[in-house]
Amino acid sequence: MSRQWIADAPSNIALIKYMGKLVATADSSRNTPTNASLSLTLDHLTTRVRVREVDGPKGSLSWSPLVLPGWDVPVISQMGQARFLKHASRCLEKLESTENRALLIESANSFPSDCGLASSASSFAALTVAMAKVSGRDVDDPAIRRRLSELSREGSGSSCRSLYTPWALWKTEGAEPVSGLPKAGQLRHLALIVDEEKKTVSSSEAHVRVTSSLLFRGRVARADERLATLLDLLKRSSGENDLHAWNQAANIVWAESWDMHALFETSDPPFGYFVPGSVQALNAIRELSSEIRNELGTNHFREPMVTMDAGPNVHVILWVDPMTESFVHRLQSKLHGRIKIIDSNQFRNSDSGKRPV
Ligand code: DP6
């Protein structure tokens, strides 16, 4: 009888960014970051990987899209498939798997794959966990999980953070969970999808190119300082329900996002991800925040935390309070339905990993 193994893993958004590798190379097996990064796990945006024993040459690996009702069928280039399968084989080897049948690896995303949201983090994390199951490992054992995070990093750096939720801190080898920060239920995540095109410069390529920027000098110290301050502020905003700490944290996240995009734009040659819709979205958030600040007074408004990945879309993290619903509603009307919003709230109470109805 042929066997199968299934694993789900979430995406994540970095608040302190992984940008720059110690060995500046596009070779994905050496994803050693120049600085530590911190991310919020996006439990509603998941990838599912199913591995099945199939007929075929012993030990061979192949990929195909996983077709599941309500899930998105990913389209992966030949190069992308080769990278994915290379990672699968690396996992089997490093986890000392005894499996020797031909394996078919299938994957699907719970979110539209073409919407420009990072699926590589969730894909590589789900693949790593799936291959660990194939290798007979207990993926819930904390020591194994730590090992899987290190291994996932070799496939795609940011994926190592997707092994933990709701917060993950990645210093060097693998990520670790962080306690004492706001709980998932205290936060709401919006992804403002302004452009669904595939990016012209991949993040792996961006890691190499940013080292040519003069601003890269001092980057590690800036990121380290922000990380320490941000962790402290997030702890205060959570534990002491401190509104000012949250608002200062939002400022740090904003500055960090611009720091990364400034690295892109000052590389030699420069490159960037902003499109007109990005600026429109950022302006709408700024305008709305200023309106609400005026209505409520600065001491009563928790600012939205805004960040962008290596892409044109805008991520917003909101503190859930009586204002949140109206903030989202007013933002939607400011954007006149021209910019699609993927809202983590749409997924609440639905089965994990399923698309909203
Ligand atoms: C901008 O993890 O995609 O999203 O390690 O080469 O696969 P590789 O790069 P990747 O880089 C992600 C960079 C980022 C910031 C972040 O997630 O920290």
Boltz pocket constraint, residues with backbone or C-beta under 6 A from the ligand:
constraints:
  - pocket:
      binder: B
      contacts: [[A, 12], [A, 13], [A, 14], [A, 16], [A, 17], [A, 18], [A, 19], [A, 26], [A, 28], [A, 31], [A, 37], [A, 118], [A, 120], [A, 153], [A, 155], [A, 156], [A, 157], [A, 158], [A, 159], [A, 203], [A, 204], [A, 205], [A, 207], [A, 309], [A, 310]]
      max_distance: 6.0
